[in-house]
Amino acid sequence: MHKFLVHNNGDDVGVASEDIRRGEEVTGVYMDTEEIITLVARGDIRLAHKIAVNDIPAGGEVTEYGVRIGLAKQAIAAGDFVHVHNIRSARWSFDT
């Protein structure tokens, strides 16, 4: 049974459909292709929060729904919790 959903193949993040615990091996589903992906969670991820499905370099673009949603403030590894602590909006030029 899956614990996260990835909207489009090629997205960098998925959304937890259940709480995920650090160290847990979790399965996700790409909604557009029904492809299965398995990761080990590198942190606790609460329901409806994001999990990285790809490694993203510091400064790299973060995509969801097939569009850029932000830029990585630091390197993010597959399985990491993704939130405001490690991504920022790509809409504005200032750094926060």
WOWO-V51101 format. One record per helix or strand of 2 or more residues. SS is the DSSP state (h for helix, s for strand). FROM is the first residue (numbers start at 1). TO is the last residue. If there is no record, write none. Layout:
ss: (SS SS)
from: (FROM FROM)
to: (TO TO)
This chain:
ss: (s s s s s s s s s)
from: (4 13 25 36 50 61 67 81 87)
to: (6 16 30 40 52 64 72 82 88)
